[in-house]
Amino acid sequence: MRVAMVSEHASPLAPVGEVDAGGQNVHVGALAVALGRRGVRVTIHTRRDDPGLPRRVPLAPNVVVDHVDAGPPRPLPKDALLPHMDAFATDLRRCWALQPPDVVHAHYWMSGLAAMRAAAPSHFPLAQTFHALGTVKRRHQGESDTSPRQRVPVERYIARTADRVLATCRDEVAELAGLGADPTRVTVVPCGVDLDAFTPDGATEARALRRRLVVVGRLVERKGVGDVIAALADLPGVELVVAGGSDAARLDADPEVGRLRALARRLGVAERVQLRGRVRRRDLPGLLRSADAVVCPAWYEPFGIVPLEAMACGVPVVATAVGGMLDTVVDGVTGVHVPPRRPRRLAQALRALLGDARRRAAMGVAGRARVCRWYGWDSVADATGRAYEQLVAARRPDRLPEAVAR
């Protein structure tokens, strides 16, 4: 089988941790590699953001990254990419005329738009993974949402028109129903975790204090790092390590870093907060293992890969009860759920967990067992492959998709 993945802003080759590089980059790359191990030939089409990048870069056996020329070849905020999707679609159409895919799998809404425009003339079956929905983002961010105004109407159209929508969690299924998606064409396929890299055994980073909390994620306000810093004021003797954002050398220029540092100084916890910047993927397991608990405090989270990585390392997770973390973190079993944007409730949950070593150990064992059963990339690739096979089997040559709304 030949699969064309479209991931317009999230390249698997990009450094993870900066503003527009996170879980989707990891998901696209890991899924493609796992499919490649099964003999599926995968091309990941992503936008060229550097003039020096080769057109095609091998990623793994049977997997290649294709850099599409769409807009200026330099980094652009993902919310500024919509005007370049026509050029992206034109390039895809040329590629697919030369090497037709059996299935097109789009990741994110703008990828879905470009993929639909490119796939329609040849009727290629289209699977869509949104990773995040504009309706949810707008609900939580309000006026601070920088998404293009066309986002929600386009997502609604894709949800109703794609041959299959691969939702990452049950919460997303409900959101898709609100957009008018046909439930018979929605399948839940979660994100995954590398079970070989993230394990309970291995090198563990040394601590400065007796108790440690770790947060991993992009440094944007909605990720809730400020709530953990606020909670730290009620947790004496506990250090907080925050991994994510730019390289350490560039952190001082980040406005969100400045805001978090000011908050920590105001609350008198600055000496117990480490903002590390981007941590290399190979160093992340050792950092996670060093934690008594990994905190995932996002105000909303479409899925969230960090909870899986922490559980795979045998570390309990304290997560906000939102989005995909309602599925991945089992409250009272593999971790604890807390309401978002409630630092005092977060501090209460952390205090209780940090004071009970036996409970933390039991949660760590249960978390590892859960991810091994449900969330390894091989399991995710198998489920995705089954969805592809169903699309290919159901393909009808006489079916003409509607014109994609502009």
KEKE-3310 file (N, C-alpha, C; in steps of 0.2 Angstrom, whole numbers, plus 5000, padded with zeros to 4 digits):
npx = (5004:5002:5004:5000:5004:4999:5005:5005:5011:5018:5032:5040:5054:5056:5063:5056:5045:5045:5035:5025:5028:5025:5016:5009:5019:5027:5018:5015:5027:5031:5020:5021:5033:5031:5021:5029:5037:5029:5028:5021:5022:5026:5024:5028:5021:5026:5027:5040:5051:5064:5076:5087:5083:5083:5072:5067:5068:5075:5067:5065:5065:5055:5049:5048:5051:5044:5047:5037:5034:5027:5022:5034:5050:5053:5052:5035:5022:5009:4996:4997:4997:4986:4984:4993:4989:4983:4994:5000:4991:4992:5005:5004:4995:5002:5012:5005:5000:5010:5014:5003:4994:4987:4979:4975:4981:4977:4983:4978:4968:4971:4979:4970:4962:4970:4973:4961:4958:4968:4966:4953:4951:4956:4950:4955:4955:4951:4958:4956:4964:4962:4969:4967:4954:4945:4933:4935:4946:4943:4932:4939:4950:4944:4944:4958:4961:4970:4967:4963:4948:4941:4943:4934:4922:4929:4933:4921:4916:4926:4924:4912:4914:4925:4932:4935:4936:4948:4947:4956:4952:4938:4932:4934:4926:4913:4914:4916:4903:4895:4899:4893:4898:4897:4893:4896:4907:4917:4931:4940:4956:4970:4984:5001:5015:5032:5038:5050:5059:5054:5054:5053:5065:5082:5094:5093:5089:5098:5091:5089:5082:5072:5060:5052:5043:5038:5036:5032:5031:5025:5029:5016:5003:4991:4995:4996:5007:5009:5000:5005:5016:5010:5004:5015:5019:5012:5018:5030:5048:5048:5054:5052:5053:5053:5051:5053:5049:5060:5078:5089:5098:5091:5080:5078:5072:5059:5043:5033:5041:5047:5035:5032:5043:5042:5030:5035:5044:5036:5028:5038:5045:5055:5068:5065:5061:5064:5067:5070:5070:5071:5072:5082:5075:5081:5085:5074:5067:5075:5073:5060:5059:5065:5055:5044:5031:5023:5016:5002:4996:4987:4975:4966:4966:4969:4974:4987:5002:5012:5007:5007:5020:5025:5018:5023:5036:5034:5029:5018:5004:4998:4985:4975:4957:4953:4949:4959:4966:4957:4954:4967:4973:4969:4959:4964:4970:4981:4985:4980:4966:4962:4953:4955:4965:4965:4974:4975:4967:4975:4987:4983:4980:4993:5000:4994:4998:5012:5015:5013:5021:5019:5007:5010:5020:5011:5003:5012:5016:5004:5001:5012:5008:4996:4999:5007:4997:4988:4993:5005:5015:5015:5002:4994:4998:4993:4979:4977:4981:4971:4960:4964:4964:4950:4945:4951:4945:4932:4932:4924:4924:4915:4912:4911:4918:4911:4914:4927:4924:4929)
npy = (4994:5011:5026:5043:5055:5070:5084:5099:5110:5103:5095:5079:5081:5092:5101:5097:5106:5120:5134:5130:5117:5101:5089:5084:5083:5073:5063:5061:5057:5046:5037:5035:5029:5017:5011:5010:5000:4989:4987:4997:5010:5026:5043:5058:5073:5089:5107:5116:5125:5130:5136:5128:5115:5098:5091:5079:5068:5054:5046:5034:5016:5013:5026:5043:5060:5073:5089:5102:5115:5129:5145:5157:5150:5149:5149:5151:5157:5144:5149:5158:5151:5148:5155:5149:5137:5134:5133:5123:5112:5112:5108:5095:5089:5087:5079:5067:5064:5058:5048:5039:5039:5026:5029:5044:5053:5066:5077:5089:5103:5112:5105:5095:5103:5106:5093:5088:5096:5093:5079:5077:5077:5064:5056:5050:5040:5048:5050:5059:5066:5077:5082:5094:5105:5119:5124:5120:5126:5140:5141:5140:5150:5161:5178:5179:5169:5165:5159:5158:5165:5156:5144:5136:5134:5127:5115:5110:5107:5097:5087:5082:5078:5070:5054:5045:5050:5050:5051:5056:5053:5050:5062:5070:5064:5067:5081:5081:5076:5087:5095:5089:5077:5061:5048:5035:5036:5039:5035:5030:5032:5032:5043:5038:5030:5028:5013:5007:5017:5025:5020:5011:5008:5013:5027:5040:5057:5067:5074:5091:5094:5085:5081:5081:5089:5087:5096:5095:5102:5114:5131:5140:5150:5143:5130:5129:5130:5141:5138:5127:5133:5142:5133:5127:5136:5132:5120:5116:5113:5106:5104:5111:5106:5112:5108:5113:5124:5136:5134:5134:5144:5154:5157:5169:5178:5175:5179:5172:5165:5176:5180:5169:5168:5180:5178:5167:5173:5183:5175:5169:5157:5156:5151:5138:5134:5128:5133:5124:5125:5118:5101:5088:5074:5061:5063:5065:5054:5051:5062:5062:5050:5055:5062:5063:5065:5068:5082:5088:5101:5107:5119:5115:5101:5092:5079:5074:5069:5068:5063:5049:5046:5048:5039:5027:5027:5024:5033:5042:5052:5069:5076:5088:5087:5085:5084:5072:5067:5063:5050:5044:5045:5037:5041:5040:5028:5027:5039:5056:5066:5083:5099:5111:5126:5128:5131:5129:5117:5109:5109:5103:5090:5086:5087:5077:5066:5066:5064:5050:5037:5023:5023:5031:5022:5011:5017:5020:5007:5003:5012:5010:4997:5000:5008:5000:4990:4997:5009:5008:5011:5002:4996:5007:5009:4997:4999:5010:5006:4996:5005:5011:5000:4998:5009:5008:4996:5000:5010:5018:5019:5027:5037:5054:5067:5081:5098:5106:5118:5135)
npz = (5000:4996:5004:5006:5017:5023:5031:5034:5042:5052:5053:5054:5055:5062:5076:5091:5103:5101:5097:5087:5085:5091:5098:5086:5077:5082:5082:5068:5062:5070:5068:5054:5053:5060:5052:5040:5044:5043:5029:5022:5011:5014:5011:5017:5016:5018:5022:5014:5024:5024:5013:5010:5012:5005:4992:4995:5009:5016:5030:5037:5034:5020:5022:5018:5018:5010:5004:5002:4990:4995:4997:5005:5008:5022:5040:5046:5056:5060:5059:5049:5037:5028:5016:5008:5004:4992:4983:4989:4987:4973:4971:4977:4969:4957:4961:4965:4953:4946:4955:4961:4976:4987:4997:5005:5019:5029:5041:5052:5050:5039:5031:5028:5020:5009:5005:5001:4990:4981:4980:4975:4960:4956:4964:4976:4991:5006:5022:5038:5051:5064:5075:5083:5086:5079:5085:5098:5102:5100:5110:5122:5121:5116:5112:5110:5102:5088:5076:5058:5052:5044:5048:5057:5048:5037:5044:5048:5035:5031:5041:5037:5025:5022:5019:5029:5046:5058:5074:5089:5102:5114:5118:5107:5097:5101:5099:5085:5081:5084:5074:5063:5058:5051:5061:5058:5050:5058:5067:5082:5084:5094:5099:5100:5109:5111:5116:5118:5119:5130:5145:5162:5166:5166:5163:5175:5179:5191:5206:5213:5224:5237:5232:5216:5203:5186:5171:5154:5138:5125:5127:5130:5135:5137:5140:5153:5162:5171:5181:5188:5193:5202:5211:5216:5226:5237:5240:5249:5248:5236:5219:5203:5186:5170:5154:5138:5124:5117:5112:5126:5126:5120:5127:5135:5127:5125:5127:5135:5144:5151:5157:5165:5174:5180:5187:5196:5204:5210:5218:5226:5223:5214:5215:5215:5203:5187:5171:5157:5143:5127:5127:5122:5113:5116:5129:5136:5142:5154:5161:5164:5172:5183:5190:5204:5200:5185:5178:5169:5164:5155:5149:5140:5130:5115:5113:5119:5121:5131:5144:5140:5138:5151:5158:5152:5157:5170:5179:5189:5184:5185:5179:5170:5168:5154:5137:5127:5138:5147:5143:5142:5155:5169:5182:5198:5196:5186:5188:5193:5191:5189:5190:5176:5177:5191:5202:5217:5219:5211:5219:5230:5226:5222:5234:5241:5233:5233:5246:5247:5245:5241:5234:5223:5217:5214:5205:5195:5190:5185:5175:5166:5162:5156:5145:5137:5134:5126:5119:5112:5097:5088:5090:5087:5074:5068:5070:5062:5050:5047:5045:5034:5025:5024:5018:5006:5001:5000:4991:4977:4960:4953:4962:4965:4973:4982:4976:4984:4996:4996)
capx = (5000:5006:5000:5002:5002:4999:5006:5007:5016:5021:5036:5043:5061:5057:5064:5050:5045:5044:5028:5021:5031:5024:5013:5008:5026:5029:5013:5016:5034:5031:5015:5024:5039:5028:5018:5034:5039:5024:5029:5017:5026:5023:5027:5025:5021:5026:5029:5047:5052:5071:5078:5092:5081:5082:5065:5065:5073:5073:5066:5065:5063:5048:5046:5052:5048:5043:5046:5032:5035:5021:5024:5041:5054:5056:5047:5029:5017:5004:4990:4998:4998:4981:4984:4997:4986:4982:5000:5002:4987:4994:5011:5002:4992:5007:5016:5001:4999:5016:5015:4996:4993:4981:4976:4978:4979:4978:4984:4977:4963:4974:4982:4964:4959:4975:4973:4954:4958:4972:4964:4947:4951:4957:4945:4959:4951:4954:4957:4958:4965:4962:4974:4964:4948:4944:4928:4937:4951:4939:4929:4944:4954:4940:4947:4965:4962:4973:4966:4959:4941:4938:4945:4928:4918:4932:4933:4915:4916:4930:4921:4906:4915:4931:4929:4935:4939:4952:4948:4961:4949:4931:4930:4934:4920:4907:4915:4914:4896:4893:4901:4889:4901:4893:4897:4898:4913:4922:4935:4945:4963:4974:4991:5005:5021:5038:5038:5057:5063:5051:5053:5054:5072:5087:5097:5088:5093:5098:5087:5092:5078:5070:5054:5052:5038:5041:5031:5035:5027:5026:5028:5011:4999:4985:4997:4995:5013:5008:4996:5009:5020:5006:5003:5021:5019:5009:5022:5037:5053:5047:5056:5048:5057:5049:5055:5050:5051:5066:5084:5090:5101:5086:5074:5077:5069:5052:5038:5030:5046:5047:5029:5032:5048:5040:5026:5038:5047:5031:5026:5043:5047:5059:5074:5063:5058:5069:5064:5075:5070:5070:5076:5083:5071:5084:5086:5068:5065:5078:5070:5053:5060:5067:5050:5039:5025:5023:5010:5000:4991:4984:4968:4962:4972:4965:4975:4992:5007:5017:5005:5008:5027:5027:5016:5028:5042:5032:5028:5011:5003:4993:4982:4968:4952:4951:4951:4962:4968:4951:4955:4973:4975:4964:4959:4965:4973:4987:4986:4975:4963:4961:4950:4959:4965:4963:4980:4974:4965:4981:4992:4980:4981:5000:5002:4992:5001:5019:5015:5011:5025:5016:5002:5014:5023:5006:5001:5017:5015:4997:5002:5016:5004:4990:5001:5009:4991:4984:4996:5011:5015:5013:4995:4991:4999:4988:4972:4977:4981:4964:4956:4966:4961:4943:4945:4953:4940:4926:4933:4920:4927:4910:4910:4914:4917:4909:4919:4930:4923:4934)
capy = (5000:5018:5031:5050:5059:5078:5088:5105:5114:5099:5090:5075:5082:5098:5101:5097:5110:5127:5136:5126:5110:5097:5082:5082:5081:5066:5058:5060:5054:5039:5033:5034:5024:5011:5009:5008:4993:4984:4987:5002:5015:5032:5049:5064:5080:5095:5113:5118:5131:5132:5135:5123:5108:5094:5090:5072:5066:5048:5046:5027:5011:5014:5032:5048:5067:5077:5096:5105:5123:5133:5151:5158:5145:5151:5148:5155:5154:5140:5152:5162:5147:5147:5158:5146:5130:5132:5131:5116:5108:5111:5103:5088:5086:5085:5073:5061:5062:5054:5042:5039:5035:5022:5032:5051:5054:5072:5079:5096:5106:5115:5099:5092:5107:5105:5086:5087:5100:5089:5072:5076:5075:5057:5052:5046:5040:5053:5050:5065:5067:5085:5084:5100:5108:5126:5125:5119:5132:5146:5140:5141:5156:5167:5183:5177:5164:5168:5155:5161:5165:5151:5137:5131:5131:5122:5109:5107:5104:5091:5082:5080:5075:5065:5047:5043:5054:5047:5055:5053:5052:5050:5068:5073:5061:5071:5087:5080:5075:5094:5098:5086:5072:5055:5044:5029:5037:5042:5029:5032:5029:5037:5044:5032:5031:5023:5009:5005:5023:5027:5014:5013:5007:5017:5033:5045:5063:5068:5080:5096:5093:5078:5080:5084:5088:5089:5098:5095:5105:5120:5137:5145:5151:5138:5124:5129:5130:5146:5135:5123:5137:5144:5127:5126:5140:5128:5114:5118:5107:5103:5108:5110:5107:5114:5107:5115:5130:5137:5132:5137:5151:5159:5158:5176:5182:5172:5183:5168:5164:5181:5180:5163:5170:5185:5174:5163:5178:5186:5170:5167:5151:5156:5147:5130:5133:5127:5133:5121:5126:5112:5095:5083:5068:5056:5065:5066:5048:5051:5068:5060:5046:5058:5065:5060:5065:5072:5087:5090:5106:5111:5122:5110:5096:5088:5072:5075:5063:5068:5058:5042:5045:5048:5032:5022:5027:5021:5039:5044:5059:5073:5079:5091:5082:5088:5081:5066:5065:5059:5043:5041:5045:5034:5044:5035:5021:5028:5046:5060:5071:5089:5103:5115:5133:5128:5130:5126:5110:5106:5109:5098:5083:5085:5086:5070:5061:5067:5061:5043:5033:5017:5025:5033:5016:5007:5021:5019:5001:5003:5017:5006:4992:5003:5011:4994:4987:5001:5015:5007:5014:4996:4995:5012:5008:4992:5002:5015:5002:4993:5010:5012:4995:4998:5014:5005:4991:5004:5015:5017:5024:5032:5042:5061:5071:5088:5103:5109:5125:5140)
capz = (5000:4996:5008:5006:5023:5022:5037:5031:5046:5057:5050:5058:5055:5065:5083:5095:5109:5100:5098:5082:5085:5097:5098:5079:5073:5085:5079:5061:5061:5073:5064:5047:5054:5062:5045:5036:5046:5040:5022:5019:5008:5016:5009:5022:5012:5023:5019:5015:5028:5023:5006:5009:5013:4999:4991:4998:5014:5019:5037:5039:5029:5017:5023:5015:5019:5004:5006:4996:4989:4996:5001:5006:5011:5029:5046:5046:5060:5056:5057:5043:5031:5024:5009:5003:5003:4985:4980:4992:4984:4966:4971:4978:4963:4952:4964:4964:4946:4944:4959:4964:4982:4988:5003:5007:5026:5031:5048:5054:5046:5033:5027:5025:5014:5003:5002:4997:4983:4977:4979:4972:4953:4955:4969:4981:4997:5011:5030:5041:5058:5065:5080:5087:5082:5080:5090:5105:5103:5101:5116:5127:5120:5115:5108:5109:5097:5082:5070:5053:5053:5039:5051:5059:5042:5034:5048:5047:5029:5030:5045:5034:5018:5022:5018:5036:5051:5063:5080:5094:5109:5114:5118:5100:5094:5103:5096:5078:5080:5084:5067:5058:5055:5051:5066:5055:5047:5063:5071:5087:5084:5098:5098:5103:5113:5109:5122:5119:5122:5136:5150:5169:5168:5162:5166:5178:5180:5198:5208:5217:5230:5238:5228:5210:5198:5179:5165:5147:5133:5123:5132:5128:5141:5138:5143:5161:5167:5177:5186:5192:5197:5207:5215:5220:5232:5243:5241:5251:5247:5230:5214:5197:5180:5164:5148:5132:5121:5113:5115:5133:5125:5117:5132:5138:5122:5125:5132:5140:5149:5155:5162:5170:5178:5185:5192:5201:5208:5214:5223:5231:5222:5208:5216:5214:5196:5182:5164:5154:5136:5123:5129:5117:5114:5119:5136:5139:5147:5160:5165:5166:5177:5189:5193:5208:5196:5179:5178:5163:5167:5150:5150:5135:5127:5111:5115:5124:5121:5137:5149:5138:5139:5158:5161:5149:5161:5176:5183:5189:5180:5187:5173:5170:5166:5148:5130:5127:5145:5150:5140:5143:5162:5173:5188:5204:5194:5183:5190:5196:5187:5192:5185:5173:5179:5198:5206:5223:5218:5209:5224:5235:5223:5222:5241:5243:5230:5235:5253:5248:5240:5239:5229:5217:5214:5211:5199:5190:5187:5181:5169:5161:5159:5152:5138:5134:5131:5121:5116:5108:5090:5083:5090:5083:5066:5066:5069:5056:5044:5046:5043:5027:5021:5023:5013:4999:4999:4999:4985:4971:4955:4951:4967:4963:4979:4981:4976:4990:4998:4997)
cpx = (5004:5001:5004:5000:5003:4999:5009:5012:5020:5026:5039:5051:5062:5059:5058:5051:5044:5037:5023:5024:5030:5021:5012:5014:5028:5025:5014:5022:5033:5026:5018:5029:5036:5024:5023:5037:5035:5024:5025:5022:5023:5027:5024:5026:5021:5029:5037:5047:5060:5073:5083:5090:5081:5074:5063:5070:5071:5072:5067:5064:5056:5045:5051:5048:5049:5042:5043:5034:5028:5022:5031:5044:5057:5050:5041:5025:5011:4998:4991:4998:4992:4981:4989:4995:4984:4988:5002:4998:4989:5000:5009:4999:4997:5011:5011:4999:5004:5016:5008:4996:4987:4976:4979:4976:4982:4979:4984:4972:4966:4976:4976:4961:4964:4974:4966:4955:4963:4970:4957:4947:4952:4954:4949:4955:4955:4953:4959:4959:4966:4967:4971:4959:4947:4939:4930:4942:4948:4935:4933:4948:4950:4944:4954:4966:4964:4971:4962:4952:4938:4939:4939:4924:4922:4932:4927:4914:4920:4927:4916:4908:4921:4928:4930:4939:4942:4952:4953:4958:4942:4928:4929:4928:4914:4908:4913:4907:4893:4894:4897:4892:4897:4896:4899:4905:4919:4925:4940:4951:4968:4981:4995:5011:5026:5040:5045:5061:5060:5050:5055:5061:5077:5090:5091:5092:5092:5094:5091:5088:5075:5064:5054:5046:5041:5035:5035:5029:5029:5025:5023:5006:4994:4988:4998:5001:5012:5004:5000:5014:5017:5005:5009:5022:5016:5012:5029:5042:5052:5050:5052:5053:5052:5053:5051:5051:5057:5072:5086:5094:5096:5080:5072:5073:5061:5048:5035:5035:5047:5041:5030:5038:5046:5035:5029:5042:5042:5029:5032:5046:5052:5065:5072:5060:5064:5066:5070:5076:5069:5075:5076:5078:5075:5086:5080:5066:5069:5076:5064:5054:5062:5061:5046:5032:5026:5016:5009:4994:4987:4976:4963:4968:4968:4967:4981:4996:5011:5014:5007:5016:5029:5024:5020:5034:5040:5031:5021:5010:4997:4991:4976:4963:4949:4953:4954:4964:4963:4951:4961:4975:4969:4964:4959:4968:4980:4989:4980:4972:4961:4957:4955:4959:4963:4969:4979:4972:4971:4986:4989:4981:4988:5002:5000:4996:5009:5020:5014:5015:5022:5011:5005:5017:5017:5004:5006:5017:5009:4998:5006:5012:4998:4993:5004:5003:4988:4987:5003:5010:5013:5005:4992:4992:4994:4981:4972:4977:4974:4959:4958:4963:4954:4942:4946:4948:4934:4926:4928:4922:4922:4909:4914:4913:4915:4915:4921:4928:4929:4932)
cpy = (5006:5023:5038:5053:5066:5081:5094:5109:5109:5093:5086:5076:5089:5097:5102:5102:5117:5128:5131:5119:5106:5090:5079:5080:5074:5061:5056:5055:5046:5034:5031:5028:5017:5007:5006:5001:4987:4984:4992:5007:5022:5038:5055:5070:5085:5101:5115:5125:5133:5131:5129:5116:5104:5093:5084:5070:5059:5048:5039:5022:5012:5021:5038:5055:5071:5085:5100:5113:5126:5139:5151:5152:5147:5149:5153:5152:5150:5144:5157:5158:5146:5149:5154:5138:5129:5130:5124:5111:5106:5107:5096:5085:5083:5079:5067:5059:5057:5048:5042:5036:5031:5025:5039:5051:5061:5073:5086:5098:5109:5110:5096:5096:5106:5098:5085:5090:5096:5082:5071:5074:5067:5053:5048:5046:5044:5051:5056:5064:5075:5087:5089:5102:5115:5128:5125:5125:5138:5146:5142:5147:5162:5172:5182:5172:5167:5164:5159:5160:5159:5144:5133:5129:5126:5115:5106:5103:5097:5086:5079:5076:5070:5058:5044:5048:5050:5051:5051:5051:5052:5057:5072:5070:5065:5078:5087:5079:5082:5097:5095:5080:5065:5050:5037:5029:5040:5035:5032:5028:5034:5038:5038:5035:5026:5019:5007:5011:5025:5021:5016:5012:5011:5023:5037:5051:5064:5074:5085:5095:5086:5076:5084:5083:5090:5091:5098:5097:5112:5126:5142:5145:5145:5131:5124:5129:5135:5143:5131:5127:5140:5139:5126:5130:5137:5121:5115:5111:5104:5107:5106:5111:5107:5113:5109:5122:5130:5134:5136:5144:5156:5160:5165:5180:5180:5176:5179:5166:5169:5182:5175:5165:5175:5182:5171:5168:5181:5181:5167:5160:5150:5152:5139:5129:5133:5127:5130:5123:5119:5107:5090:5076:5062:5057:5065:5060:5049:5057:5066:5055:5049:5062:5060:5060:5070:5076:5089:5094:5110:5113:5117:5107:5092:5081:5073:5068:5062:5063:5051:5041:5045:5041:5027:5022:5025:5027:5041:5051:5062:5077:5083:5087:5085:5084:5074:5063:5062:5052:5040:5040:5042:5037:5039:5029:5023:5036:5049:5065:5077:5094:5108:5122:5133:5127:5127:5119:5106:5104:5103:5091:5082:5083:5079:5065:5061:5064:5054:5039:5027:5018:5027:5027:5012:5011:5020:5013:5000:5007:5013:5001:4994:5005:5005:4990:4991:5006:5014:5009:5008:4995:5001:5012:5002:4995:5006:5011:4998:4999:5011:5007:4995:5004:5012:5000:4995:5009:5013:5022:5029:5037:5049:5065:5078:5092:5106:5116:5129:5145)
cpz = (5000:4999:5008:5012:5021:5029:5036:5035:5051:5054:5055:5059:5060:5073:5087:5101:5108:5099:5093:5081:5091:5095:5091:5076:5075:5082:5072:5059:5064:5070:5057:5048:5056:5056:5041:5038:5044:5033:5018:5017:5010:5014:5013:5018:5018:5019:5020:5019:5028:5016:5005:5010:5006:4998:4995:5003:5017:5027:5040:5033:5026:5018:5021:5017:5013:5006:5000:4996:4990:5000:5002:5010:5018:5034:5046:5052:5057:5055:5051:5036:5026:5017:5005:5002:4996:4982:4983:4988:4977:4966:4972:4972:4958:4955:4963:4957:4943:4948:4963:4971:4982:4993:5004:5015:5028:5038:5049:5048:5039:5028:5024:5019:5008:5000:4998:4990:4979:4975:4975:4964:4952:4960:4974:4987:5002:5018:5033:5049:5060:5070:5085:5083:5084:5085:5097:5107:5104:5108:5122:5127:5118:5110:5106:5104:5090:5075:5065:5054:5049:5043:5053:5053:5038:5037:5048:5040:5028:5035:5042:5028:5018:5022:5025:5040:5057:5069:5085:5101:5108:5114:5111:5096:5095:5099:5088:5076:5080:5077:5062:5055:5056:5056:5063:5051:5051:5067:5076:5086:5088:5095:5101:5107:5111:5116:5123:5121:5129:5141:5157:5170:5163:5166:5169:5180:5188:5199:5212:5224:5231:5234:5222:5206:5191:5175:5159:5142:5130:5128:5129:5134:5142:5140:5150:5165:5173:5182:5191:5196:5203:5213:5219:5226:5238:5244:5243:5250:5241:5224:5207:5191:5174:5158:5142:5130:5117:5116:5121:5131:5122:5122:5134:5133:5122:5130:5137:5145:5154:5160:5167:5176:5183:5190:5198:5206:5213:5220:5227:5229:5216:5209:5215:5208:5191:5175:5160:5146:5133:5126:5123:5118:5117:5127:5140:5144:5154:5164:5168:5172:5184:5193:5198:5204:5191:5179:5171:5164:5162:5151:5145:5132:5122:5112:5121:5124:5128:5142:5147:5140:5146:5160:5158:5154:5168:5181:5183:5186:5184:5181:5174:5166:5160:5142:5131:5134:5149:5148:5143:5151:5166:5180:5194:5203:5191:5185:5193:5191:5191:5187:5182:5177:5187:5202:5213:5223:5216:5215:5229:5232:5223:5229:5243:5240:5232:5242:5253:5242:5237:5234:5223:5214:5211:5205:5193:5186:5183:5175:5164:5158:5154:5145:5134:5130:5125:5117:5113:5101:5086:5084:5086:5076:5064:5065:5063:5050:5042:5043:5035:5022:5019:5018:5006:4997:4997:4993:4979:4966:4952:4956:4965:4969:4977:4980:4983:4991:4999:5002)
residu = (MET:ARG:VAL:ALA:MET:VAL:SER:GLU:HIS:ALA:SER:PRO:LEU:ALA:PRO:VAL:GLY:GLU:VAL:ASP:ALA:GLY:GLY:GLN:ASN:VAL:HIS:VAL:GLY:ALA:LEU:ALA:VAL:ALA:LEU:GLY:ARG:ARG:GLY:VAL:ARG:VAL:THR:ILE:HIS:THR:ARG:ARG:ASP:ASP:PRO:GLY:LEU:PRO:ARG:ARG:VAL:PRO:LEU:ALA:PRO:ASN:VAL:VAL:VAL:ASP:HIS:VAL:ASP:ALA:GLY:PRO:PRO:ARG:PRO:LEU:PRO:LYS:ASP:ALA:LEU:LEU:PRO:HIS:MET:ASP:ALA:PHE:ALA:THR:ASP:LEU:ARG:ARG:CYS:TRP:ALA:LEU:GLN:PRO:PRO:ASP:VAL:VAL:HIS:ALA:HIS:TYR:TRP:MET:SER:GLY:LEU:ALA:ALA:MET:ARG:ALA:ALA:ALA:PRO:SER:HIS:PHE:PRO:LEU:ALA:GLN:THR:PHE:HIS:ALA:LEU:GLY:THR:VAL:LYS:ARG:ARG:HIS:GLN:GLY:GLU:SER:ASP:THR:SER:PRO:ARG:GLN:ARG:VAL:PRO:VAL:GLU:ARG:TYR:ILE:ALA:ARG:THR:ALA:ASP:ARG:VAL:LEU:ALA:THR:CYS:ARG:ASP:GLU:VAL:ALA:GLU:LEU:ALA:GLY:LEU:GLY:ALA:ASP:PRO:THR:ARG:VAL:THR:VAL:VAL:PRO:CYS:GLY:VAL:ASP:LEU:ASP:ALA:PHE:THR:PRO:ASP:GLY:ALA:THR:GLU:ALA:ARG:ALA:LEU:ARG:ARG:ARG:LEU:VAL:VAL:VAL:GLY:ARG:LEU:VAL:GLU:ARG:LYS:GLY:VAL:GLY:ASP:VAL:ILE:ALA:ALA:LEU:ALA:ASP:LEU:PRO:GLY:VAL:GLU:LEU:VAL:VAL:ALA:GLY:GLY:SER:ASP:ALA:ALA:ARG:LEU:ASP:ALA:ASP:PRO:GLU:VAL:GLY:ARG:LEU:ARG:ALA:LEU:ALA:ARG:ARG:LEU:GLY:VAL:ALA:GLU:ARG:VAL:GLN:LEU:ARG:GLY:ARG:VAL:ARG:ARG:ARG:ASP:LEU:PRO:GLY:LEU:LEU:ARG:SER:ALA:ASP:ALA:VAL:VAL:CYS:PRO:ALA:TRP:TYR:GLU:PRO:PHE:GLY:ILE:VAL:PRO:LEU:GLU:ALA:MET:ALA:CYS:GLY:VAL:PRO:VAL:VAL:ALA:THR:ALA:VAL:GLY:GLY:MET:LEU:ASP:THR:VAL:VAL:ASP:GLY:VAL:THR:GLY:VAL:HIS:VAL:PRO:PRO:ARG:ARG:PRO:ARG:ARG:LEU:ALA:GLN:ALA:LEU:ARG:ALA:LEU:LEU:GLY:ASP:ALA:ARG:ARG:ARG:ALA:ALA:MET:GLY:VAL:ALA:GLY:ARG:ALA:ARG:VAL:CYS:ARG:TRP:TYR:GLY:TRP:ASP:SER:VAL:ALA:ASP:ALA:THR:GLY:ARG:ALA:TYR:GLU:GLN:LEU:VAL:ALA:ALA:ARG:ARG:PRO:ASP:ARG:LEU:PRO:GLU:ALA:VAL:ALA:ARG)
# end
